[in-house]
Amino acid sequence: MYFVYVLKMSNGQLYVGYTNNLKRRLNQHQNGESAFTKKYLPIELVYCEVYKSSLDALERERKLKQHKKGFAQLRNRIKRSAN
């Protein structure tokens, strides 16, 4: 399985990532082993999608990062679910 995930960082920003081992990757983020997120600890997993194909997951991650409108819709959905 492959995962596209969204983390909420301590500064309120969202981070999008892709991995084949979500538990390991979240531990890496929490332990400061990720160059980008280590400045914004603690982090919280707020969204995750699961894919069978690594190519599908990688494509979804790229689309979220490149297409501001799609990411904005996801961000709004995450905000509504937090209330």
PATORPA-230694 format. One line per field, with one value per residue: residue in three letters; x negated, y, z negated of N, C-alpha, C, O in turn; chain; residue number from 1. Coordinates in pm, 1 decimal, decimal comma. Layout:
REM residues N
r = [ALA:...]
n.x = [X:...]
n.y = [Y:...]
n.z = [Z:...]
ca.x = [X:...]
ca.y = [Y:...]
ca.z = [Z:...]
c.x = [X:...]
c.y = [Y:...]
c.z = [Z:...]
o.x = [X:...]
o.y = [Y:...]
o.z = [Z:...]
c = [A:...]
k = [NUM:...]
END
This chain:
REM residues 83
r = [MET:TYR:PHE:VAL:TYR:VAL:LEU:LYS:MET:SER:ASN:GLY:GLN:LEU:TYR:VAL:GLY:TYR:THR:ASN:ASN:LEU:LYS:ARG:ARG:LEU:ASN:GLN:HIS:GLN:ASN:GLY:GLU:SER:ALA:PHE:THR:LYS:LYS:TYR:LEU:PRO:ILE:GLU:LEU:VAL:TYR:CYS:GLU:VAL:TYR:LYS:SER:SER:LEU:ASP:ALA:LEU:GLU:ARG:GLU:ARG:LYS:LEU:LYS:GLN:HIS:LYS:LYS:GLY:PHE:ALA:GLN:LEU:ARG:ASN:ARG:ILE:LYS:ARG:SER:ALA:ASN]
n.x = [-83,2:-32,2:-66,0:76,2:39,4:141,4:4,1:48,0:-132,5:-309,4:-298,5:-64,5:-57,1:-5,3:-139,7:-219,1:-272,3:-418,0:-433,9:-538,2:-516,2:-343,4:-339,7:-614,7:-707,8:-566,7:-676,6:-939,8:-897,4:-802,1:-1026,7:-1203,7:-1346,8:-1290,7:-1378,8:-1227,6:-993,2:-1096,3:-1142,6:-899,0:-774,2:-540,0:-390,7:-82,1:112,2:355,3:497,8:535,3:480,8:518,5:349,6:315,9:128,7:-196,4:-253,5:-5,9:31,9:-191,5:-136,3:97,7:-2,9:-174,6:14,0:162,6:-32,8:-98,6:135,1:307,0:580,6:704,8:571,0:654,8:926,6:910,4:786,9:990,7:1184,0:1055,0:1043,0:1319,3:1378,9:1243,6:1383,0]
n.y = [-118,1:229,0:564,7:887,2:1168,5:1424,0:1658,7:1859,3:2127,1:2281,7:2555,6:2589,5:2548,7:2327,4:2015,5:1811,0:1473,8:1159,6:807,7:463,6:344,4:440,4:463,3:448,1:674,3:884,3:867,5:941,1:1208,8:1311,9:1272,0:1456,8:1396,8:1472,0:1712,0:1943,6:1950,4:1939,3:2183,3:2264,4:2124,8:2017,5:1776,7:1686,7:1426,3:1483,1:1402,3:1136,2:929,0:616,7:402,8:143,2:142,1:269,0:462,2:589,1:704,9:874,8:1045,2:1168,1:1304,0:1487,5:1633,2:1754,5:1920,9:2083,8:2194,7:2451,9:2506,8:2254,8:2172,7:2371,5:2310,4:2065,1:2150,3:2312,6:2116,1:1967,8:2159,7:2192,7:1940,4:1939,9:2092,0]
n.z = [0,0:58,5:-48,1:-55,1:-238,2:-472,7:-681,4:-969,8:-1075,7:-1353,9:-1310,0:-1180,5:-908,3:-626,5:-525,4:-254,8:-179,0:-62,6:-89,0:-142,6:-380,8:-626,2:-910,8:-982,9:-844,3:-966,0:-1222,7:-1158,9:-1085,5:-1334,4:-1493,8:-1401,9:-1173,3:-919,1:-692,2:-625,0:-795,0:-1054,3:-1170,7:-1254,4:-1461,4:-1713,5:-1486,4:-1322,9:-1198,2:-962,7:-743,8:-508,3:-224,1:-59,6:164,4:409,9:608,8:654,8:841,4:879,7:626,4:610,5:825,1:730,4:505,8:632,4:782,1:577,1:470,6:686,5:793,7:695,9:654,1:616,6:384,9:212,7:189,4:56,8:-180,0:-286,0:-333,2:-530,5:-734,4:-790,2:-892,5:-1129,7:-1304,8]
ca.x = [0,0:-102,2:12,0:59,4:83,3:131,7:-29,8:61,7:-251,8:-284,3:-270,6:65,1:-69,2:14,4:-248,7:-172,5:-378,2:-388,0:-519,0:-485,5:-508,0:-294,9:-382,2:-757,2:-726,2:-518,5:-779,8:-1050,8:-857,6:-795,3:-1161,1:-1285,5:-1430,8:-1251,3:-1441,3:-1130,3:-899,0:-1159,3:-1135,5:-760,9:-721,4:-493,1:-306,0:36,9:170,6:493,1:563,5:459,3:543,6:446,3:346,0:245,5:20,0:-285,4:-240,4:116,2:7,8:-287,1:-64,7:188,4:-84,6:-218,4:129,0:194,2:-137,0:-107,3:262,7:349,6:724,7:733,2:520,7:742,1:1048,6:875,9:762,3:1122,1:1246,6:987,1:1088,1:1456,9:1384,2:1181,4:1477,6]
ca.y = [0,0:357,6:664,8:1031,3:1215,6:1566,5:1688,1:1996,7:2158,8:2368,9:2692,2:2587,1:2512,1:2187,2:1952,7:1694,3:1376,9:1030,3:703,9:326,9:300,3:560,8:466,4:483,4:812,2:974,5:867,0:1022,8:1349,5:1347,0:1268,7:1560,6:1339,6:1531,8:1844,5:2051,8:1956,6:1940,7:2319,5:2295,3:2021,2:1885,3:1764,4:1604,5:1370,5:1530,8:1345,7:1029,2:851,3:491,6:358,1:18,1:170,6:378,3:567,9:663,8:785,1:979,4:1140,9:1244,1:1396,5:1594,8:1717,1:1837,2:2021,4:2172,8:2257,8:2526,2:2497,9:2123,9:2171,0:2460,1:2235,4:1967,3:2225,7:2350,9:1994,9:1935,8:2258,8:2162,5:1816,8:1965,5:2165,3]
ca.z = [0,0:67,7:-118,4:-40,9:-369,2:-500,8:-820,2:-1016,9:-1152,8:-1468,5:-1264,6:-1114,9:-767,5:-592,1:-451,2:-180,0:-155,3:-0,1:-145,9:-139,0:-519,6:-693,4:-1051,0:-984,7:-796,8:-1071,1:-1327,3:-1110,0:-1099,6:-1477,5:-1551,2:-1342,1:-1068,0:-792,1:-688,5:-621,3:-906,8:-1186,9:-1224,3:-1289,6:-1550,0:-1673,5:-1368,4:-1344,1:-1076,9:-952,4:-626,3:-444,6:-117,4:-38,9:303,6:438,1:702,2:616,0:942,2:849,5:506,4:645,6:909,7:643,8:426,9:722,2:814,9:460,8:454,6:802,2:826,4:576,3:634,8:558,2:247,7:134,9:159,7:-46,8:-303,0:-339,0:-383,9:-656,7:-833,7:-829,3:-971,5:-1259,2:-1389,7]
c.x = [-88,0:-8,9:-25,7:117,3:65,5:107,0:1,3:-56,8:-218,3:-254,3:-138,3:61,4:-44,6:-100,8:-192,7:-290,4:-324,8:-483,6:-456,0:-475,2:-471,0:-344,0:-528,7:-778,5:-677,3:-618,4:-899,4:-1018,8:-860,1:-933,0:-1255,1:-1376,8:-1392,8:-1299,2:-1338,3:-1047,2:-966,4:-1156,8:-998,9:-696,5:-640,1:-405,4:-187,8:86,2:317,0:568,6:473,3:544,1:456,2:460,3:275,3:121,6:-65,0:-274,6:-115,7:95,6:-86,7:-221,2:29,0:111,5:-127,5:-103,8:166,3:92,6:-136,6:20,7:321,2:499,0:763,1:687,6:606,5:871,4:1023,2:855,1:895,3:1195,2:1185,9:1032,7:1228,5:1463,8:1324,6:1276,8:1580,4]
c.y = [124,9:465,5:805,5:1088,0:1365,7:1582,7:1833,7:2022,8:2261,3:2512,5:2700,9:2551,7:2363,1:2139,5:1827,3:1603,0:1247,0:927,8:565,8:268,6:421,5:571,6:508,0:629,7:913,2:981,5:950,6:1171,5:1391,4:1353,9:1370,7:1511,5:1389,0:1676,4:1957,7:2061,0:1965,9:2079,3:2350,3:2186,2:2084,4:1891,8:1673,8:1554,4:1412,8:1470,2:1240,1:962,1:729,6:448,1:224,0:42,9:287,5:494,0:652,6:756,1:901,2:1087,1:1228,5:1345,6:1514,8:1688,9:1807,7:1949,7:2124,4:2250,7:2323,0:2512,5:2364,5:2115,0:2260,0:2388,5:2133,1:2037,0:2267,5:2231,4:1955,1:2031,9:2227,2:2037,8:1836,0:2034,1:2075,1]
c.z = [0,0:15,8:-73,9:-169,2:-380,8:-649,9:-849,9:-1108,2:-1261,0:-1428,4:-1189,0:-967,7:-748,9:-504,9:-384,0:-153,7:-97,9:-59,9:-125,3:-280,3:-605,5:-837,7:-1063,5:-948,5:-900,6:-1186,5:-1285,7:-1123,2:-1246,3:-1542,6:-1488,9:-1231,6:-928,9:-792,1:-694,7:-748,3:-1043,9:-1251,3:-1283,4:-1375,4:-1661,6:-1548,6:-1402,8:-1208,5:-1071,5:-834,1:-564,7:-337,5:-92,7:106,7:313,2:521,7:653,0:714,9:918,1:729,8:536,8:731,8:826,6:560,0:512,9:756,3:697,9:444,1:567,0:829,0:701,9:548,8:569,1:413,4:159,1:97,2:49,3:-181,1:-367,1:-397,4:-518,1:-766,4:-882,7:-918,7:-1111,1:-1356,1:-1451,5]
o.x = [-200,2:112,6:-143,2:231,5:-14,1:179,2:-17,0:-79,2:-110,6:-190,8:-103,0:166,0:-60,5:-152,3:-126,3:-396,5:-204,0:-601,5:-337,4:-430,1:-558,2:-385,5:-562,5:-856,3:-740,7:-642,2:-955,3:-1102,8:-915,0:-954,4:-1374,3:-1475,0:-1456,7:-1264,5:-1360,7:-1032,4:-899,0:-1167,8:-982,6:-577,0:-669,9:-353,9:-192,5:100,0:394,2:690,5:350,8:663,8:333,8:568,6:185,6:21,2:-12,3:-285,2:-119,6:137,3:-63,1:-247,2:38,5:155,1:-117,5:-121,9:198,2:128,9:-170,8:15,1:377,3:540,2:844,4:756,3:628,9:920,5:1105,2:900,7:910,7:1261,6:1257,6:1058,1:1255,2:1545,9:1352,1:1253,1:1666,9]
o.y = [125,7:458,1:838,1:1058,8:1426,5:1527,8:1920,7:1950,6:2320,8:2585,1:2807,5:2527,0:2283,4:2213,8:1746,5:1648,6:1226,8:957,3:553,5:155,3:495,4:679,1:593,4:700,2:1016,8:1088,9:1023,6:1250,3:1496,6:1431,8:1371,4:1578,1:1351,3:1754,0:2057,5:2169,9:1998,0:2091,0:2449,8:2159,2:2197,2:1997,2:1595,6:1632,9:1383,2:1484,9:1251,9:940,4:737,5:455,5:194,4:-26,9:391,9:610,4:774,5:871,9:1013,7:1206,1:1349,0:1459,7:1629,8:1810,6:1924,9:2061,4:2240,5:2361,8:2256,3:2507,2:2361,9:2057,2:2227,6:2404,0:2116,8:1987,8:2258,6:2243,7:1913,3:1989,6:2233,7:2031,5:1756,9:2034,0:2121,8]
o.z = [-50,6:33,8:-57,4:-204,6:-309,3:-733,1:-764,8:-1205,4:-1259,1:-1504,9:-1138,5:-907,7:-841,4:-421,4:-448,9:-111,2:-85,9:-79,5:-95,0:-297,2:-651,3:-881,0:-1145,5:-1012,7:-920,5:-1241,7:-1367,6:-1166,8:-1279,0:-1635,5:-1519,8:-1198,9:-830,7:-881,1:-763,3:-803,9:-1141,8:-1373,4:-1354,1:-1362,4:-1701,0:-1511,1:-1497,7:-1114,7:-1162,7:-824,9:-567,9:-356,4:-103,4:164,8:234,3:507,5:614,5:676,3:934,3:732,0:492,7:713,8:849,7:544,6:470,1:759,3:717,9:407,2:544,5:881,7:614,9:432,9:476,8:329,2:42,4:-14,6:-41,1:-284,4:-488,9:-500,3:-609,0:-879,2:-1002,7:-1010,2:-1201,2:-1476,9:-1525,5]
c = [A:A:A:A:A:A:A:A:A:A:A:A:A:A:A:A:A:A:A:A:A:A:A:A:A:A:A:A:A:A:A:A:A:A:A:A:A:A:A:A:A:A:A:A:A:A:A:A:A:A:A:A:A:A:A:A:A:A:A:A:A:A:A:A:A:A:A:A:A:A:A:A:A:A:A:A:A:A:A:A:A:A:A]
k = [1:2:3:4:5:6:7:8:9:10:11:12:13:14:15:16:17:18:19:20:21:22:23:24:25:26:27:28:29:30:31:32:33:34:35:36:37:38:39:40:41:42:43:44:45:46:47:48:49:50:51:52:53:54:55:56:57:58:59:60:61:62:63:64:65:66:67:68:69:70:71:72:73:74:75:76:77:78:79:80:81:82:83]
END
